[in-house]
Amino acid sequence: MQTITVHDLKQKQENGESFFLLDVRDYHEYLVSNIDGYHIPYEELDKRWEEISDHAESELIVMCRSGNTSIDACKKLKEKGFNNVISLQGGMMRWAKEIDPSLPVM
């Protein structure tokens, strides 16, 4: 499984690189803090993956709270035909710790 660090993701954002960010955390976690990813909770991914099917060939970075659920989400998306899925290492917890400590994380 491909992964990306929070620092590499931040660099991609700053450089204006093309990628699609998918946040698979629960609703309450997303409402508390987010970094503008498209939100589909992991539990709903099997039912809602078609919402993002236009991005099947895009670089698709998946994030969760700690980095574990995003790995499972990447596997599900690969099964649905997404070819370039990448898990964010450490998820929102690492992003808040290393990139933006002002963000609360549940």
Biopython code that builds the backbone (N, CA, C, O; Angstrom):
import numpy as np
from Bio.PDB.StructureBuilder import StructureBuilder

atoms = [
    (1, "MET", "N", (0.843, -1.189, 0.000)),
    (1, "MET", "CA", (0.000, 0.000, 0.000)),
    (1, "MET", "C", (0.881, 1.242, 0.000)),
    (1, "MET", "O", (1.804, 1.366, 0.805)),
    (2, "GLN", "N", (0.587, 2.144, -0.900)),
    (2, "GLN", "CA", (1.320, 3.405, -0.945)),
    (2, "GLN", "C", (0.888, 4.294, 0.215)),
    (2, "GLN", "O", (-0.279, 4.298, 0.608)),
    (3, "THR", "N", (1.836, 5.041, 0.754)),
    (3, "THR", "CA", (1.534, 6.002, 1.813)),
    (3, "THR", "C", (2.207, 7.329, 1.492)),
    (3, "THR", "O", (3.103, 7.410, 0.652)),
    (4, "ILE", "N", (1.754, 8.356, 2.177)),
    (4, "ILE", "CA", (2.334, 9.687, 2.043)),
    (4, "ILE", "C", (2.421, 10.297, 3.438)),
    (4, "ILE", "O", (1.547, 10.067, 4.275)),
    (5, "THR", "N", (3.461, 11.064, 3.686)),
    (5, "THR", "CA", (3.608, 11.731, 4.977)),
    (5, "THR", "C", (2.797, 13.023, 4.985)),
    (5, "THR", "O", (2.432, 13.546, 3.932)),
    (6, "VAL", "N", (2.524, 13.525, 6.173)),
    (6, "VAL", "CA", (1.794, 14.788, 6.286)),
    (6, "VAL", "C", (2.605, 15.932, 5.681)),
    (6, "VAL", "O", (2.036, 16.869, 5.122)),
    (7, "HIS", "N", (3.921, 15.857, 5.791)),
    (7, "HIS", "CA", (4.769, 16.912, 5.228)),
    (7, "HIS", "C", (4.721, 16.895, 3.703)),
    (7, "HIS", "O", (4.699, 17.948, 3.066)),
    (8, "ASP", "N", (4.706, 15.698, 3.120)),
    (8, "ASP", "CA", (4.603, 15.607, 1.659)),
    (8, "ASP", "C", (3.236, 16.076, 1.170)),
    (8, "ASP", "O", (3.140, 16.709, 0.119)),
    (9, "LEU", "N", (2.184, 15.773, 1.919)),
    (9, "LEU", "CA", (0.850, 16.257, 1.552)),
    (9, "LEU", "C", (0.795, 17.773, 1.640)),
    (9, "LEU", "O", (0.261, 18.424, 0.742)),
    (10, "LYS", "N", (1.328, 18.332, 2.684)),
    (10, "LYS", "CA", (1.352, 19.791, 2.839)),
    (10, "LYS", "C", (2.100, 20.440, 1.671)),
    (10, "LYS", "O", (1.677, 21.474, 1.155)),
    (11, "GLN", "N", (3.201, 19.832, 1.265)),
    (11, "GLN", "CA", (3.983, 20.345, 0.133)),
    (11, "GLN", "C", (3.160, 20.300, -1.156)),
    (11, "GLN", "O", (3.196, 21.242, -1.947)),
    (12, "LYS", "N", (2.428, 19.219, -1.367)),
    (12, "LYS", "CA", (1.558, 19.102, -2.536)),
    (12, "LYS", "C", (0.512, 20.218, -2.538)),
    (12, "LYS", "O", (0.244, 20.827, -3.574)),
    (13, "GLN", "N", (-0.072, 20.476, -1.371)),
    (13, "GLN", "CA", (-1.063, 21.547, -1.267)),
    (13, "GLN", "C", (-0.439, 22.898, -1.615)),
    (13, "GLN", "O", (-0.999, 23.670, -2.394)),
    (14, "GLU", "N", (0.705, 23.165, -1.038)),
    (14, "GLU", "CA", (1.374, 24.450, -1.263)),
    (14, "GLU", "C", (1.812, 24.624, -2.711)),
    (14, "GLU", "O", (1.831, 25.743, -3.224)),
    (15, "ASN", "N", (2.162, 23.529, -3.369)),
    (15, "ASN", "CA", (2.602, 23.593, -4.764)),
    (15, "ASN", "C", (1.435, 23.600, -5.747)),
    (15, "ASN", "O", (1.634, 23.765, -6.950)),
    (16, "GLY", "N", (0.222, 23.422, -5.235)),
    (16, "GLY", "CA", (-0.944, 23.399, -6.102)),
    (16, "GLY", "C", (-1.017, 22.156, -6.976)),
    (16, "GLY", "O", (-1.601, 22.182, -8.060)),
    (17, "GLU", "N", (-0.422, 21.069, -6.500)),
    (17, "GLU", "CA", (-0.431, 19.823, -7.262)),
    (17, "GLU", "C", (-1.840, 19.231, -7.304)),
    (17, "GLU", "O", (-2.660, 19.465, -6.416)),
    (18, "SER", "N", (-2.091, 18.470, -8.346)),
    (18, "SER", "CA", (-3.403, 17.871, -8.542)),
    (18, "SER", "C", (-3.503, 16.537, -7.801)),
    (18, "SER", "O", (-2.723, 15.617, -8.046)),
    (19, "PHE", "N", (-4.473, 16.451, -6.894)),
    (19, "PHE", "CA", (-4.786, 15.219, -6.175)),
    (19, "PHE", "C", (-6.183, 15.380, -5.598)),
    (19, "PHE", "O", (-6.722, 16.486, -5.544)),
    (20, "PHE", "N", (-6.762, 14.269, -5.168)),
    (20, "PHE", "CA", (-8.078, 14.291, -4.546)),
    (20, "PHE", "C", (-7.919, 13.766, -3.134)),
    (20, "PHE", "O", (-7.406, 12.665, -2.934)),
    (21, "LEU", "N", (-8.354, 14.542, -2.152)),
    (21, "LEU", "CA", (-8.229, 14.161, -0.746)),
    (21, "LEU", "C", (-9.580, 13.660, -0.242)),
    (21, "LEU", "O", (-10.586, 14.365, -0.311)),
    (22, "LEU", "N", (-9.581, 12.434, 0.264)),
    (22, "LEU", "CA", (-10.790, 11.822, 0.803)),
    (22, "LEU", "C", (-10.622, 11.599, 2.298)),
    (22, "LEU", "O", (-9.675, 10.941, 2.730)),
    (23, "ASP", "N", (-11.527, 12.137, 3.078)),
    (23, "ASP", "CA", (-11.519, 12.008, 4.538)),
    (23, "ASP", "C", (-12.563, 10.965, 4.921)),
    (23, "ASP", "O", (-13.750, 11.156, 4.661)),
    (24, "VAL", "N", (-12.133, 9.864, 5.538)),
    (24, "VAL", "CA", (-13.051, 8.767, 5.869)),
    (24, "VAL", "C", (-13.360, 8.692, 7.370)),
    (24, "VAL", "O", (-13.822, 7.659, 7.855)),
    (25, "ARG", "N", (-13.108, 9.771, 8.097)),
    (25, "ARG", "CA", (-13.423, 9.783, 9.529)),
    (25, "ARG", "C", (-14.927, 9.898, 9.745)),
    (25, "ARG", "O", (-15.677, 10.200, 8.816)),
    (26, "ASP", "N", (-15.355, 9.657, 10.967)),
    (26, "ASP", "CA", (-16.762, 9.796, 11.325)),
    (26, "ASP", "C", (-17.193, 11.259, 11.215)),
    (26, "ASP", "O", (-16.364, 12.169, 11.201)),
    (27, "TYR", "N", (-18.522, 11.464, 11.135)),
    (27, "TYR", "CA", (-19.072, 12.808, 11.000)),
    (27, "TYR", "C", (-18.584, 13.743, 12.096)),
    (27, "TYR", "O", (-18.136, 14.854, 11.810)),
    (28, "HIS", "N", (-18.668, 13.299, 13.359)),
    (28, "HIS", "CA", (-18.298, 14.190, 14.461)),
    (28, "HIS", "C", (-16.816, 14.570, 14.406)),
    (28, "HIS", "O", (-16.454, 15.689, 14.772)),
    (29, "GLU", "N", (-15.974, 13.670, 13.962)),
    (29, "GLU", "CA", (-14.541, 13.982, 13.850)),
    (29, "GLU", "C", (-14.301, 15.022, 12.763)),
    (29, "GLU", "O", (-13.518, 15.955, 12.939)),
    (30, "TYR", "N", (-14.988, 14.848, 11.639)),
    (30, "TYR", "CA", (-14.834, 15.778, 10.520)),
    (30, "TYR", "C", (-15.329, 17.175, 10.895)),
    (30, "TYR", "O", (-14.728, 18.174, 10.502)),
    (31, "LEU", "N", (-16.420, 17.244, 11.652)),
    (31, "LEU", "CA", (-16.963, 18.538, 12.055)),
    (31, "LEU", "C", (-16.034, 19.283, 13.008)),
    (31, "LEU", "O", (-15.989, 20.513, 12.993)),
    (32, "VAL", "N", (-15.304, 18.559, 13.825)),
    (32, "VAL", "CA", (-14.392, 19.180, 14.786)),
    (32, "VAL", "C", (-13.183, 19.791, 14.084)),
    (32, "VAL", "O", (-12.750, 20.892, 14.424)),
    (33, "SER", "N", (-12.644, 19.072, 13.106)),
    (33, "SER", "CA", (-11.493, 19.589, 12.362)),
    (33, "SER", "C", (-11.374, 18.853, 11.037)),
    (33, "SER", "O", (-11.602, 17.646, 10.959)),
    (34, "ASN", "N", (-11.016, 19.596, 10.001)),
    (34, "ASN", "CA", (-10.772, 18.976, 8.701)),
    (34, "ASN", "C", (-9.828, 19.857, 7.897)),
    (34, "ASN", "O", (-9.625, 21.031, 8.209)),
    (35, "ILE", "N", (-9.260, 19.268, 6.861)),
    (35, "ILE", "CA", (-8.346, 20.015, 5.988)),
    (35, "ILE", "C", (-8.890, 20.021, 4.557)),
    (35, "ILE", "O", (-8.143, 19.914, 3.584)),
    (36, "ASP", "N", (-10.208, 20.151, 4.465)),
    (36, "ASP", "CA", (-10.912, 20.323, 3.197)),
    (36, "ASP", "C", (-10.905, 19.103, 2.290)),
    (36, "ASP", "O", (-10.941, 19.240, 1.067)),
    (37, "GLY", "N", (-10.858, 17.925, 2.870)),
    (37, "GLY", "CA", (-11.013, 16.723, 2.065)),
    (37, "GLY", "C", (-12.491, 16.440, 1.826)),
    (37, "GLY", "O", (-13.349, 16.894, 2.583)),
    (38, "TYR", "N", (-12.777, 15.700, 0.789)),
    (38, "TYR", "CA", (-14.148, 15.256, 0.524)),
    (38, "TYR", "C", (-14.487, 14.224, 1.592)),
    (38, "TYR", "O", (-13.695, 13.319, 1.854)),
    (39, "HIS", "N", (-15.646, 14.351, 2.203)),
    (39, "HIS", "CA", (-15.957, 13.516, 3.359)),
    (39, "HIS", "C", (-16.937, 12.397, 3.019)),
    (39, "HIS", "O", (-18.073, 12.648, 2.618)),
    (40, "ILE", "N", (-16.477, 11.166, 3.185)),
    (40, "ILE", "CA", (-17.334, 9.982, 3.169)),
    (40, "ILE", "C", (-16.867, 9.112, 4.333)),
    (40, "ILE", "O", (-15.773, 8.551, 4.273)),
    (41, "PRO", "N", (-17.664, 8.986, 5.385)),
    (41, "PRO", "CA", (-17.252, 8.135, 6.496)),
    (41, "PRO", "C", (-16.958, 6.703, 6.015)),
    (41, "PRO", "O", (-17.624, 6.189, 5.117)),
    (42, "TYR", "N", (-15.971, 6.088, 6.618)),
    (42, "TYR", "CA", (-15.551, 4.742, 6.223)),
    (42, "TYR", "C", (-16.727, 3.769, 6.167)),
    (42, "TYR", "O", (-16.815, 2.959, 5.245)),
    (43, "GLU", "N", (-17.626, 3.842, 7.142)),
    (43, "GLU", "CA", (-18.763, 2.922, 7.193)),
    (43, "GLU", "C", (-19.697, 3.084, 6.002)),
    (43, "GLU", "O", (-20.465, 2.172, 5.695)),
    (44, "GLU", "N", (-19.646, 4.227, 5.327)),
    (44, "GLU", "CA", (-20.516, 4.495, 4.187)),
    (44, "GLU", "C", (-19.805, 4.330, 2.843)),
    (44, "GLU", "O", (-20.426, 4.486, 1.791)),
    (45, "LEU", "N", (-18.542, 4.024, 2.872)),
    (45, "LEU", "CA", (-17.752, 3.983, 1.647)),
    (45, "LEU", "C", (-18.277, 2.962, 0.642)),
    (45, "LEU", "O", (-18.299, 3.237, -0.557)),
    (46, "ASP", "N", (-18.699, 1.791, 1.109)),
    (46, "ASP", "CA", (-19.223, 0.769, 0.200)),
    (46, "ASP", "C", (-20.471, 1.243, -0.549)),
    (46, "ASP", "O", (-20.716, 0.824, -1.680)),
    (47, "LYS", "N", (-21.255, 2.116, 0.085)),
    (47, "LYS", "CA", (-22.491, 2.609, -0.532)),
    (47, "LYS", "C", (-22.273, 3.886, -1.342)),
    (47, "LYS", "O", (-23.049, 4.178, -2.252)),
    (48, "ARG", "N", (-21.229, 4.645, -1.023)),
    (48, "ARG", "CA", (-21.092, 5.981, -1.602)),
    (48, "ARG", "C", (-19.862, 6.171, -2.496)),
    (48, "ARG", "O", (-19.606, 7.289, -2.944)),
    (49, "TRP", "N", (-19.106, 5.122, -2.761)),
    (49, "TRP", "CA", (-17.875, 5.280, -3.529)),
    (49, "TRP", "C", (-18.108, 5.873, -4.913)),
    (49, "TRP", "O", (-17.213, 6.513, -5.466)),
    (50, "GLU", "N", (-19.295, 5.672, -5.482)),
    (50, "GLU", "CA", (-19.564, 6.208, -6.818)),
    (50, "GLU", "C", (-19.560, 7.737, -6.841)),
    (50, "GLU", "O", (-19.391, 8.340, -7.900)),
    (51, "GLU", "N", (-19.743, 8.362, -5.686)),
    (51, "GLU", "CA", (-19.687, 9.830, -5.611)),
    (51, "GLU", "C", (-18.321, 10.357, -6.067)),
    (51, "GLU", "O", (-18.204, 11.486, -6.543)),
    (52, "ILE", "N", (-17.308, 9.527, -5.913)),
    (52, "ILE", "CA", (-15.955, 9.967, -6.256)),
    (52, "ILE", "C", (-15.392, 9.186, -7.437)),
    (52, "ILE", "O", (-14.186, 9.223, -7.683)),
    (53, "SER", "N", (-16.246, 8.481, -8.167)),
    (53, "SER", "CA", (-15.768, 7.631, -9.267)),
    (53, "SER", "C", (-15.074, 8.430, -10.367)),
    (53, "SER", "O", (-14.273, 7.868, -11.113)),
    (54, "ASP", "N", (-15.360, 9.717, -10.484)),
    (54, "ASP", "CA", (-14.665, 10.561, -11.464)),
    (54, "ASP", "C", (-13.168, 10.670, -11.153)),
    (54, "ASP", "O", (-12.384, 11.107, -11.995)),
    (55, "HIS", "N", (-12.788, 10.277, -9.961)),
    (55, "HIS", "CA", (-11.393, 10.386, -9.530)),
    (55, "HIS", "C", (-10.671, 9.038, -9.525)),
    (55, "HIS", "O", (-9.625, 8.893, -8.894)),
    (56, "ALA", "N", (-11.230, 8.060, -10.226)),
    (56, "ALA", "CA", (-10.654, 6.704, -10.230)),
    (56, "ALA", "C", (-9.237, 6.679, -10.797)),
    (56, "ALA", "O", (-8.440, 5.816, -10.428)),
    (57, "GLU", "N", (-8.920, 7.602, -11.676)),
    (57, "GLU", "CA", (-7.578, 7.649, -12.266)),
    (57, "GLU", "C", (-6.700, 8.730, -11.619)),
    (57, "GLU", "O", (-5.513, 8.835, -11.930)),
    (58, "SER", "N", (-7.274, 9.513, -10.738)),
    (58, "SER", "CA", (-6.527, 10.586, -10.064)),
    (58, "SER", "C", (-5.672, 10.027, -8.940)),
    (58, "SER", "O", (-5.876, 8.903, -8.480)),
    (59, "GLU", "N", (-4.714, 10.831, -8.509)),
    (59, "GLU", "CA", (-4.017, 10.501, -7.270)),
    (59, "GLU", "C", (-5.015, 10.782, -6.147)),
    (59, "GLU", "O", (-5.420, 11.926, -5.941)),
    (60, "LEU", "N", (-5.405, 9.741, -5.430)),
    (60, "LEU", "CA", (-6.433, 9.851, -4.409)),
    (60, "LEU", "C", (-5.790, 9.564, -3.056)),
    (60, "LEU", "O", (-5.380, 8.436, -2.782)),
    (61, "ILE", "N", (-5.707, 10.582, -2.219)),
    (61, "ILE", "CA", (-5.100, 10.458, -0.899)),
    (61, "ILE", "C", (-6.226, 10.295, 0.122)),
    (61, "ILE", "O", (-7.141, 11.115, 0.195)),
    (62, "VAL", "N", (-6.140, 9.228, 0.902)),
    (62, "VAL", "CA", (-7.181, 8.906, 1.873)),
    (62, "VAL", "C", (-6.649, 9.162, 3.280)),
    (62, "VAL", "O", (-5.552, 8.732, 3.637)),
    (63, "MET", "N", (-7.452, 9.874, 4.067)),
    (63, "MET", "CA", (-7.039, 10.165, 5.440)),
    (63, "MET", "C", (-8.116, 9.747, 6.428)),
    (63, "MET", "O", (-9.308, 9.728, 6.119)),
    (64, "CYS", "N", (-7.654, 9.413, 7.627)),
    (64, "CYS", "CA", (-8.549, 9.080, 8.735)),
    (64, "CYS", "C", (-7.974, 9.725, 9.993)),
    (64, "CYS", "O", (-7.218, 10.691, 9.900)),
    (65, "ARG", "N", (-8.312, 9.221, 11.123)),
    (65, "ARG", "CA", (-7.833, 9.798, 12.382)),
    (65, "ARG", "C", (-6.364, 9.472, 12.645)),
    (65, "ARG", "O", (-5.573, 10.358, 12.967)),
    (66, "SER", "N", (-6.003, 8.181, 12.502)),
    (66, "SER", "CA", (-4.648, 7.773, 12.884)),
    (66, "SER", "C", (-3.851, 7.092, 11.774)),
    (66, "SER", "O", (-2.659, 6.833, 11.943)),
    (67, "GLY", "N", (-4.486, 6.802, 10.652)),
    (67, "GLY", "CA", (-3.777, 6.171, 9.543)),
    (67, "GLY", "C", (-4.113, 4.714, 9.317)),
    (67, "GLY", "O", (-3.698, 4.140, 8.310)),
    (68, "ASN", "N", (-4.853, 4.099, 10.223)),
    (68, "ASN", "CA", (-5.190, 2.680, 10.064)),
    (68, "ASN", "C", (-6.422, 2.469, 9.186)),
    (68, "ASN", "O", (-6.397, 1.640, 8.276)),
    (69, "THR", "N", (-7.473, 3.194, 9.445)),
    (69, "THR", "CA", (-8.701, 3.035, 8.672)),
    (69, "THR", "C", (-8.489, 3.459, 7.227)),
    (69, "THR", "O", (-9.108, 2.899, 6.322)),
    (70, "SER", "N", (-7.630, 4.433, 7.001)),
    (70, "SER", "CA", (-7.376, 4.862, 5.625)),
    (70, "SER", "C", (-6.738, 3.745, 4.800)),
    (70, "SER", "O", (-6.969, 3.664, 3.593)),
    (71, "ILE", "N", (-5.954, 2.899, 5.422)),
    (71, "ILE", "CA", (-5.366, 1.758, 4.711)),
    (71, "ILE", "C", (-6.479, 0.814, 4.259)),
    (71, "ILE", "O", (-6.476, 0.352, 3.118)),
    (72, "ASP", "N", (-7.426, 0.529, 5.149)),
    (72, "ASP", "CA", (-8.557, -0.325, 4.782)),
    (72, "ASP", "C", (-9.405, 0.325, 3.690)),
    (72, "ASP", "O", (-9.874, -0.355, 2.777)),
    (73, "ALA", "N", (-9.599, 1.630, 3.785)),
    (73, "ALA", "CA", (-10.375, 2.346, 2.768)),
    (73, "ALA", "C", (-9.669, 2.272, 1.412)),
    (73, "ALA", "O", (-10.323, 2.116, 0.381)),
    (74, "CYS", "N", (-8.356, 2.384, 1.409)),
    (74, "CYS", "CA", (-7.593, 2.272, 0.161)),
    (74, "CYS", "C", (-7.801, 0.901, -0.475)),
    (74, "CYS", "O", (-7.956, 0.798, -1.692)),
    (75, "LYS", "N", (-7.804, -0.132, 0.328)),
    (75, "LYS", "CA", (-8.028, -1.487, -0.190)),
    (75, "LYS", "C", (-9.414, -1.599, -0.823)),
    (75, "LYS", "O", (-9.559, -2.180, -1.898)),
    (76, "LYS", "N", (-10.425, -1.048, -0.166)),
    (76, "LYS", "CA", (-11.779, -1.073, -0.718)),
    (76, "LYS", "C", (-11.844, -0.330, -2.043)),
    (76, "LYS", "O", (-12.471, -0.794, -2.996)),
    (77, "LEU", "N", (-11.190, 0.829, -2.098)),
    (77, "LEU", "CA", (-11.227, 1.629, -3.314)),
    (77, "LEU", "C", (-10.489, 0.941, -4.464)),
    (77, "LEU", "O", (-10.914, 1.024, -5.616)),
    (78, "LYS", "N", (-9.395, 0.269, -4.153)),
    (78, "LYS", "CA", (-8.685, -0.492, -5.187)),
    (78, "LYS", "C", (-9.588, -1.570, -5.771)),
    (78, "LYS", "O", (-9.577, -1.799, -6.980)),
    (79, "GLU", "N", (-10.365, -2.229, -4.927)),
    (79, "GLU", "CA", (-11.305, -3.246, -5.392)),
    (79, "GLU", "C", (-12.375, -2.646, -6.308)),
    (79, "GLU", "O", (-12.927, -3.343, -7.160)),
    (80, "LYS", "N", (-12.665, -1.359, -6.132)),
    (80, "LYS", "CA", (-13.670, -0.675, -6.951)),
    (80, "LYS", "C", (-13.062, -0.067, -8.211)),
    (80, "LYS", "O", (-13.768, 0.574, -8.989)),
    (81, "GLY", "N", (-11.762, -0.261, -8.420)),
    (81, "GLY", "CA", (-11.139, 0.212, -9.652)),
    (81, "GLY", "C", (-10.335, 1.491, -9.549)),
    (81, "GLY", "O", (-9.879, 2.018, -10.563)),
    (82, "PHE", "N", (-10.153, 1.999, -8.340)),
    (82, "PHE", "CA", (-9.313, 3.176, -8.162)),
    (82, "PHE", "C", (-7.858, 2.710, -8.211)),
    (82, "PHE", "O", (-7.459, 1.818, -7.463)),
    (83, "ASN", "N", (-7.078, 3.314, -9.089)),
    (83, "ASN", "CA", (-5.740, 2.792, -9.364)),
    (83, "ASN", "C", (-4.615, 3.428, -8.569)),
    (83, "ASN", "O", (-3.572, 2.805, -8.369)),
    (84, "ASN", "N", (-4.808, 4.654, -8.115)),
    (84, "ASN", "CA", (-3.714, 5.381, -7.480)),
    (84, "ASN", "C", (-4.156, 5.903, -6.110)),
    (84, "ASN", "O", (-4.278, 7.110, -5.905)),
    (85, "VAL", "N", (-4.393, 4.977, -5.178)),
    (85, "VAL", "CA", (-4.833, 5.358, -3.834)),
    (85, "VAL", "C", (-3.652, 5.331, -2.867)),
    (85, "VAL", "O", (-2.811, 4.432, -2.902)),
    (86, "ILE", "N", (-3.617, 6.341, -2.008)),
    (86, "ILE", "CA", (-2.490, 6.540, -1.105)),
    (86, "ILE", "C", (-3.041, 6.853, 0.286)),
    (86, "ILE", "O", (-3.944, 7.678, 0.428)),
    (87, "SER", "N", (-2.508, 6.208, 1.291)),
    (87, "SER", "CA", (-2.939, 6.424, 2.671)),
    (87, "SER", "C", (-2.053, 7.482, 3.342)),
    (87, "SER", "O", (-0.828, 7.450, 3.218)),
    (88, "LEU", "N", (-2.684, 8.407, 4.045)),
    (88, "LEU", "CA", (-1.942, 9.432, 4.791)),
    (88, "LEU", "C", (-1.430, 8.832, 6.092)),
    (88, "LEU", "O", (-2.216, 8.443, 6.956)),
    (89, "GLN", "N", (-0.126, 8.759, 6.229)),
    (89, "GLN", "CA", (0.497, 8.190, 7.428)),
    (89, "GLN", "C", (0.159, 9.026, 8.656)),
    (89, "GLN", "O", (0.374, 10.237, 8.674)),
    (90, "GLY", "N", (-0.371, 8.369, 9.677)),
    (90, "GLY", "CA", (-0.657, 9.048, 10.934)),
    (90, "GLY", "C", (-1.937, 9.843, 10.946)),
    (90, "GLY", "O", (-2.366, 10.301, 12.004)),
    (91, "GLY", "N", (-2.565, 10.021, 9.786)),
    (91, "GLY", "CA", (-3.855, 10.689, 9.679)),
    (91, "GLY", "C", (-3.914, 12.081, 10.286)),
    (91, "GLY", "O", (-2.913, 12.793, 10.365)),
    (92, "MET", "N", (-5.115, 12.446, 10.712)),
    (92, "MET", "CA", (-5.339, 13.782, 11.276)),
    (92, "MET", "C", (-4.551, 13.995, 12.565)),
    (92, "MET", "O", (-4.166, 15.123, 12.873)),
    (93, "MET", "N", (-4.307, 12.927, 13.320)),
    (93, "MET", "CA", (-3.537, 13.083, 14.559)),
    (93, "MET", "C", (-2.127, 13.592, 14.244)),
    (93, "MET", "O", (-1.629, 14.498, 14.912)),
    (94, "ARG", "N", (-1.495, 13.017, 13.240)),
    (94, "ARG", "CA", (-0.143, 13.461, 12.888)),
    (94, "ARG", "C", (-0.170, 14.832, 12.231)),
    (94, "ARG", "O", (0.724, 15.650, 12.450)),
    (95, "TRP", "N", (-1.212, 15.088, 11.412)),
    (95, "TRP", "CA", (-1.329, 16.412, 10.784)),
    (95, "TRP", "C", (-1.412, 17.488, 11.869)),
    (95, "TRP", "O", (-0.724, 18.506, 11.790)),
    (96, "ALA", "N", (-2.248, 17.262, 12.874)),
    (96, "ALA", "CA", (-2.405, 18.237, 13.951)),
    (96, "ALA", "C", (-1.118, 18.386, 14.763)),
    (96, "ALA", "O", (-0.787, 19.484, 15.211)),
    (97, "LYS", "N", (-0.413, 17.311, 14.948)),
    (97, "LYS", "CA", (0.815, 17.358, 15.744)),
    (97, "LYS", "C", (1.964, 18.041, 14.990)),
    (97, "LYS", "O", (2.701, 18.838, 15.569)),
    (98, "GLU", "N", (2.110, 17.724, 13.699)),
    (98, "GLU", "CA", (3.295, 18.173, 12.971)),
    (98, "GLU", "C", (3.065, 19.343, 12.015)),
    (98, "GLU", "O", (4.012, 20.049, 11.669)),
    (99, "ILE", "N", (1.829, 19.555, 11.589)),
    (99, "ILE", "CA", (1.559, 20.614, 10.615)),
    (99, "ILE", "C", (0.768, 21.766, 11.220)),
    (99, "ILE", "O", (1.152, 22.925, 11.066)),
    (100, "ASP", "N", (-0.327, 21.466, 11.903)),
    (100, "ASP", "CA", (-1.188, 22.507, 12.447)),
    (100, "ASP", "C", (-1.680, 22.139, 13.845)),
    (100, "ASP", "O", (-2.766, 21.581, 14.005)),
    (101, "PRO", "N", (-0.864, 22.458, 14.860)),
    (101, "PRO", "CA", (-1.238, 22.124, 16.240)),
    (101, "PRO", "C", (-2.499, 22.817, 16.745)),
    (101, "PRO", "O", (-3.007, 22.459, 17.808)),
    (102, "SER", "N", (-3.017, 23.801, 16.011)),
    (102, "SER", "CA", (-4.242, 24.470, 16.449)),
    (102, "SER", "C", (-5.479, 23.630, 16.199)),
    (102, "SER", "O", (-6.545, 23.925, 16.740)),
    (103, "LEU", "N", (-5.357, 22.580, 15.383)),
    (103, "LEU", "CA", (-6.521, 21.736, 15.076)),
    (103, "LEU", "C", (-6.792, 20.751, 16.207)),
    (103, "LEU", "O", (-5.890, 20.027, 16.630)),
    (104, "PRO", "N", (-8.022, 20.720, 16.696)),
    (104, "PRO", "CA", (-8.378, 19.702, 17.691)),
    (104, "PRO", "C", (-8.627, 18.367, 16.975)),
    (104, "PRO", "O", (-9.111, 18.334, 15.844)),
    (105, "VAL", "N", (-8.292, 17.296, 17.644)),
    (105, "VAL", "CA", (-8.498, 15.965, 17.077)),
    (105, "VAL", "C", (-9.231, 15.120, 18.096)),
    (105, "VAL", "O", (-8.845, 15.056, 19.263)),
    (106, "MET", "N", (-10.293, 14.472, 17.642)),
    (106, "MET", "CA", (-11.059, 13.588, 18.524)),
    (106, "MET", "C", (-10.575, 12.167, 18.369)),
    (106, "MET", "O", (-11.092, 11.263, 19.026)),
]
sb = StructureBuilder()
sb.init_structure("model")
sb.init_model(0)
sb.init_chain("A")
sb.init_seg("    ")
for serial, (resi, resn, name, xyz) in enumerate(atoms, 1):
    if name == "N":
        sb.init_residue(resn, " ", resi, " ")
    sb.init_atom(name, np.array(xyz, "f"), 0.0, 1.0, " ", f" {name:<3s}", serial, name[0])
structure = sb.get_structure()
